[in-house]
Each structure stands twice: as C-alpha cells, then as structure tokens.
Amino acid sequence: MQKLFAAFTFAFIAVTPVWAATQTVTLSVPDMSCPACPITVKKALSKVEGVGKINVSLEKREAVVAFDDKKTSVSKLTEATEMAGYPSSLKQ
C-alpha cells in the first residue's frame, strides 16, 4: 500500500506543472527627456530573459514591466536600463 501511495504521489508531482509567477513592477526612469528615450529603455528591457509586456511612458518617466520572477528580478531590470544609459529604480 505504501508503494502504491508513493508511486501515485510521484506521478502526481511529475505531471503537475510548475507555474511561474508573473510580476508587474513600475520603474521610475527620471532621465528620459526625448521621444527616443522610451524606445531605448524598452529595447533594453526586452533583452532581459523572462520579460513579457513593457509599457514605457515619457510623460510619466516610468516603465511598467511584466516579468517571470523565476527567470529575472527587479535588480536585473534596473541593471538593464542603467546599462542603456537610463538609471531606474523601483517606484513605490
């Protein structure tokens, strides 16, 4: 009976998908000042593995980013914008 239970438990775990948690954060990007800036920021963020939807607003000087938290993190997102010349921080 224990072997049957163990086999069932293993089979259940093996076929149960592991769902990644999608997070959405808003990054403050204060140095954006021209129409090309959001394009550059979006391009930098899109190169980060695990990033999904990106919405960059010049008017608000922010980027809203949806990402897979199993593949990336907020620090990797801010690092990407900084490497592109636009330091960012998590907007509270």
C-alpha positions, 0 to 999 in steps of 0.5 A: 500500500505504501508503494502504491501511495508513493508511486501515485504521489510521484506521478502526481508531482511529475505531471503537475506543472510548475507555474511561474509567477508573473510580476508587474513592477513600475520603474521610475526612469527620471532621465528620459527627456526625448521621444527616443528615450522610451524606445531605448529603455524598452529595447533594453528591457526586452533583452532581459530573459523572462520579460513579457509586456513593457509599457514605457511612458515619457510623460510619466518617466516610468516603465511598467514591466511584466516579468517571470520572477523565476527567470529575472528580478527587479535588480536585473531590470534596473541593471538593464536600463542603467546599462542603456544609459537610463538609471531606474529604480523601483517606484513605490 
